[in-house]
């Protein structure tokens, strides 16, 4: 096994500057922040249409409400579907 020089053995970590991506000012229909970046949408590692083959129910945005408990949120959703829950006050 050949000896490697000390300079070849050192791993130099270069610090990179933070990304200069401006904050989003709008939101995409998917619910994602609309931030402009230089992305090659044709690259095989990029999914340019992540919601392809999904249903409307799968794409419905369901924001959590921090002002109510989880049990209350579940009870409301069940009530909207016409189902009673253990916490319902009927």
ZAKOLNU-130092 format. One record per residue: residue number from 0; residue in one letter; x, y, z of N, C-alpha, C in turn. Coordinates in nm, 2 decimals. Last residue first. Layout:
BEGIN
k;r;nxx;nyy;nzz;caxx;cayy;cazz;cxx;cyy;czz
NUM;A;X;Y;Z;X;Y;Z;X;Y;Z
...
END
This chain:
BEGIN
k;r;nxx;nyy;nzz;caxx;cayy;cazz;cxx;cyy;czz
89;X;-7.41;1.58;2.21;-7.54;1.58;2.14;-7.65;1.57;2.24
88;X;-7.12;1.64;2.21;-7.22;1.68;2.31;-7.35;1.69;2.24
87;X;-6.86;1.40;2.14;-6.98;1.49;2.09;-7.07;1.51;2.20
86;X;-6.67;1.23;2.21;-6.66;1.36;2.27;-6.78;1.45;2.23
85;X;-6.71;1.01;2.06;-6.72;1.00;2.20;-6.72;1.13;2.27
84;X;-6.91;1.12;1.77;-6.78;1.08;1.84;-6.80;1.07;1.99
83;X;-7.11;1.05;1.49;-7.09;1.09;1.63;-6.96;1.04;1.68
82;X;-7.12;1.17;1.16;-7.09;1.06;1.25;-7.07;1.12;1.39
81;X;-7.13;1.35;0.95;-7.25;1.29;1.00;-7.23;1.18;1.10
80;X;-6.91;1.48;0.88;-6.94;1.36;0.80;-7.06;1.29;0.85
79;X;-6.89;1.67;1.07;-6.91;1.71;0.93;-6.95;1.60;0.84
78;X;-6.83;1.50;1.29;-6.97;1.57;1.28;-7.00;1.62;1.14
77;X;-6.57;1.45;1.23;-6.67;1.34;1.23;-6.81;1.39;1.22
76;X;-6.46;1.70;1.26;-6.45;1.63;1.13;-6.55;1.52;1.12
75;X;-6.51;1.75;1.53;-6.57;1.83;1.43;-6.57;1.77;1.30
74;X;-6.36;1.54;1.65;-6.51;1.54;1.67;-6.57;1.63;1.57
73;X;-6.11;1.62;1.58;-6.16;1.49;1.53;-6.31;1.49;1.54
72;X;-6.09;1.86;1.73;-6.08;1.86;1.58;-6.13;1.74;1.52
71;X;-6.11;1.76;1.99;-6.22;1.85;1.93;-6.21;1.86;1.78
70;X;-5.87;1.62;2.01;-6.00;1.55;2.02;-6.12;1.63;1.96
69;X;-5.68;1.82;1.98;-5.69;1.72;1.88;-5.83;1.65;1.88
68;X;-5.83;2.14;2.07;-5.76;2.02;2.10;-5.77;1.92;1.98
67;X;-5.77;2.46;1.91;-5.86;2.36;1.96;-5.78;2.23;1.99
66;X;-5.59;2.64;1.80;-5.68;2.69;1.91;-5.77;2.58;1.97
65;X;-5.45;2.54;1.59;-5.39;2.54;1.72;-5.47;2.59;1.83
64;X;-5.56;2.34;1.35;-5.61;2.45;1.42;-5.55;2.45;1.56
63;X;-5.40;2.24;1.05;-5.43;2.21;1.19;-5.47;2.34;1.26
62;X;-5.54;2.23;0.73;-5.46;2.30;0.83;-5.50;2.26;0.97
61;X;-5.55;2.06;0.47;-5.62;2.04;0.60;-5.53;2.10;0.70
60;X;-5.62;2.07;0.13;-5.54;2.12;0.24;-5.61;2.11;0.37
59;X;-5.66;1.79;-0.08;-5.73;1.89;0.00;-5.64;1.94;0.12
58;X;-5.55;1.59;-0.22;-5.49;1.72;-0.23;-5.56;1.83;-0.15
57;X;-5.70;1.37;-0.17;-5.56;1.36;-0.13;-5.50;1.50;-0.13
56;X;-5.94;1.45;-0.29;-5.93;1.43;-0.14;-5.79;1.43;-0.09
55;X;-5.87;1.44;-0.56;-5.90;1.57;-0.50;-5.89;1.56;-0.34
54;X;-5.59;1.21;-0.60;-5.73;1.25;-0.60;-5.75;1.38;-0.54
53;X;-5.31;1.17;-0.82;-5.37;1.18;-0.69;-5.51;1.23;-0.70
52;X;-5.16;1.18;-1.06;-5.22;1.05;-1.02;-5.28;1.05;-0.88
51;X;-4.94;1.43;-0.96;-5.00;1.35;-1.07;-5.05;1.22;-1.01
50;X;-4.81;1.58;-0.78;-4.95;1.55;-0.74;-5.02;1.47;-0.86
49;X;-4.56;1.64;-0.87;-4.57;1.55;-0.76;-4.71;1.51;-0.72
48;X;-4.42;1.72;-1.13;-4.56;1.71;-1.11;-4.59;1.61;-0.99
47;X;-4.14;1.71;-1.13;-4.21;1.83;-1.17;-4.36;1.83;-1.15
46;X;-3.91;1.58;-0.94;-4.05;1.55;-0.97;-4.13;1.68;-1.00
45;X;-3.58;1.53;-1.02;-3.68;1.63;-0.98;-3.82;1.58;-1.03
44;X;-3.40;1.36;-1.12;-3.42;1.35;-0.97;-3.53;1.45;-0.92
43;X;-3.39;1.41;-1.39;-3.46;1.29;-1.35;-3.48;1.28;-1.20
42;X;-3.47;1.74;-1.49;-3.37;1.65;-1.43;-3.44;1.53;-1.38
41;X;-3.65;1.93;-1.57;-3.63;1.81;-1.66;-3.53;1.71;-1.60
40;X;-3.63;2.14;-1.41;-3.74;2.05;-1.39;-3.73;1.93;-1.48
39;X;-3.37;2.26;-1.26;-3.39;2.20;-1.39;-3.50;2.10;-1.37
38;X;-3.41;2.56;-1.08;-3.41;2.41;-1.07;-3.44;2.36;-1.21
37;X;-3.34;2.82;-0.92;-3.30;2.78;-1.05;-3.29;2.62;-1.04
36;X;-3.64;2.95;-0.76;-3.51;2.89;-0.76;-3.47;2.85;-0.90
35;X;-3.88;3.12;-0.59;-3.82;3.11;-0.72;-3.67;3.06;-0.70
34;X;-4.14;3.00;-0.41;-4.01;3.06;-0.40;-3.94;3.02;-0.53
33;X;-4.43;2.98;-0.27;-4.38;3.00;-0.40;-4.25;3.07;-0.40
32;X;-4.49;2.72;-0.03;-4.45;2.86;-0.06;-4.40;2.87;-0.20
31;X;-4.76;2.49;-0.10;-4.62;2.52;-0.08;-4.59;2.66;-0.11
30;X;-5.01;2.44;-0.17;-4.99;2.48;-0.04;-4.85;2.51;0.00
29;X;-5.07;2.40;-0.43;-5.04;2.28;-0.35;-5.02;2.31;-0.21
28;X;-5.09;2.65;-0.54;-5.21;2.58;-0.51;-5.19;2.45;-0.43
27;X;-4.84;2.85;-0.36;-4.88;2.77;-0.47;-5.01;2.70;-0.44
26;X;-4.84;3.17;-0.22;-4.85;3.03;-0.20;-4.90;2.96;-0.32
25;X;-4.62;3.45;-0.21;-4.74;3.39;-0.25;-4.73;3.24;-0.22
24;X;-4.37;3.52;-0.13;-4.48;3.62;-0.11;-4.61;3.57;-0.15
23;X;-4.09;3.37;0.03;-4.21;3.36;-0.06;-4.31;3.47;-0.03
22;X;-3.77;3.53;0.04;-3.89;3.47;0.10;-4.01;3.47;0.01
21;X;-3.51;3.45;-0.20;-3.60;3.54;-0.13;-3.72;3.47;-0.07
20;X;-3.22;3.29;-0.15;-3.35;3.27;-0.20;-3.44;3.36;-0.13
19;X;-2.92;3.23;-0.13;-2.99;3.36;-0.14;-3.12;3.35;-0.22
18;X;-2.79;3.01;0.11;-2.86;3.03;-0.02;-2.93;3.17;-0.02
17;X;-2.48;3.11;0.27;-2.62;3.07;0.28;-2.69;3.09;0.14
16;X;-2.17;2.99;0.14;-2.26;3.10;0.18;-2.40;3.05;0.19
15;X;-1.98;2.72;0.26;-2.05;2.79;0.15;-2.14;2.89;0.21
14;X;-1.65;2.63;0.34;-1.78;2.69;0.39;-1.85;2.75;0.27
13;X;-1.49;2.34;0.27;-1.51;2.48;0.23;-1.65;2.52;0.28
12;X;-1.27;2.13;0.42;-1.41;2.16;0.41;-1.42;2.31;0.38
11;X;-1.04;1.91;0.31;-1.06;2.05;0.33;-1.21;2.07;0.31
10;X;-0.88;1.65;0.45;-1.00;1.68;0.38;-1.03;1.83;0.41
9;X;-0.56;1.51;0.41;-0.65;1.61;0.47;-0.77;1.64;0.39
8;X;-0.41;1.34;0.25;-0.50;1.28;0.35;-0.59;1.39;0.42
7;X;-0.26;1.51;0.10;-0.36;1.43;0.03;-0.46;1.37;0.13
6;X;-0.09;1.61;0.28;-0.18;1.70;0.22;-0.29;1.62;0.15
5;X;0.06;1.39;0.35;-0.03;1.44;0.45;-0.13;1.54;0.39
4;X;0.05;1.13;0.09;0.11;1.25;0.16;0.01;1.31;0.26
3;X;0.03;0.78;0.15;-0.03;0.91;0.09;0.04;1.02;0.17
2;X;0.21;0.50;0.05;0.19;0.61;0.15;0.13;0.73;0.08
1;X;0.06;0.21;-0.09;0.15;0.33;-0.11;0.11;0.43;0.01
0;X;0.09;-0.12;0.00;0.00;0.00;0.00;0.09;0.12;0.00
END
